[in-house]
Amino acid sequence: MSIGENYLEIVERKNRAAVRSGRNPEDVLLLAVTKLHTVEELDQAISAGATDVGENRVQELLEKYDRTAEPVRWHLIGHLQTNKVKNIIDKVVLIHSVDSLKLAKEISKRAIAADKVMDILIEINIGMEESKSGVPAEDVESLVKEIAAECEGVRIRGVMCVPPIGETSEDSRPYFKKTKAIFDNLKTLDLPQERFLPDTLSMGMSGDFEVAVEEGATIVRVGSSIFGKRNYR
C-alpha cells in the first residue's frame, strides 16, 4: 500500500480502538513520526490528512521544517538537549520529552524571550530502563510541582511514555495502565491553570497504539506503520 493508504488505515484502526473503549475517536490525535523519512514521503501522509508531525531529532526537524507542501504542526518527541532548545522554540507546538527541571528552565527562558508559552509533556521512564530517558514514576509529581513553581514560560499539558519492547502489543498494556494512573493523579493537583493544564497523554507507537488508545492515550505516535521501515544511516 502507499503511504497515504497506510495513513488512512492507521486512522481507521485508531478510531475503532477508541470506539471499542467507549471514547470519541476525535479525542485521539494520530501523530505521524517521520524519523529518517523524507519530506516527499511526509507530503504523501499530509495529502491523506496528517496535520501533526513528530520528529525525534532537532536537526531533522530543522531540515524538514517549512519544506512540506502544506503547513503542519510540529512536535519534538525525542530527547532534547538544553543547548538545542533555542533552535526549535519557535517551531514546535509541543515538546513531549521533558525529564528535568534544568531542561524545563531552559525551555521557559527561551519561550519567554520568544514571547510565548511552550506546551510540554513530562516523559516518564515507565519501565525503568537504563537505555531510556525519562523521570521515574515516583518522581513525576514533584517535578511537575517544581516546574509549575519555577518556569513561567512553560505549561505542562500531561505526560508521555515509551514502554519496554514486548513480544506482543498486550505486553505494553500494564505500562500504559500505570502511566494513565499517574496522569489521572496529576489531574488532582491544585496548580495554576496557566502553568498546568493536564489534558494530554502521549503513548503508543506502531506496535501497540491500539492498546494505548484503549488505555486512554490522547496522542499516538506512529511512524513505521505509515512510512515503512526506516533507512538507518
Secondary structure, DSSP 8 states (H G I E B T S, - for coil): --HHHHHHHHHHHHHHHHHHTT--GGGSEEEEE-TT--HHHHHHHHHHT--EEEES-HHHHHHHTT-SSS--EEEE-S---GGGHHHHTTTEEEEEEE--HHHHHHHHHHHHHTTS-EEEEEEE-TT--TTS-SB-GGGHHHHHHHHHHH-TTEEEEEEEE-----SSGGGGHHHHHHHHHHHHHHTT----TTTEEEEEEE---TTTHHHHHHTT-SEEEE-HHHH-S----
